[in-house]
Amino acid sequence: MQRLTNSFRKSIGKNMEITMLLHDCSLDGESGFAATCVEFPEANGQGETPEECVQDLRTAVHEILQFRREEARKDLTLGDKLEVIAA
């Protein structure tokens, strides 16, 4: 589990850490894994393996960030500048 968590952190960015909750669905009588992101509760991942699940969650987090950036661009007014920085 620690290896997966470290892998997830590295993929987001070296200065940004995001917390993942990974659930083994076999404990509920189902197959695969499910993940949620504590900082982005709307981001969820699923997969047959922990690695697939983590990758799916990464994709969800990136899509949420991209969506929020696009929404922010819509609200820019004269003199505003939108810039992506490392956290």
ABEGO torsion letter per residue (X at the ends): XAAAAAAAAAAAEAABBBBBBBBBAAAAGBBEBBBBBAABAABBBBBABAAAAAAAAAAAAAAAAAAAAAAAAAABBBGBBBBBBBX
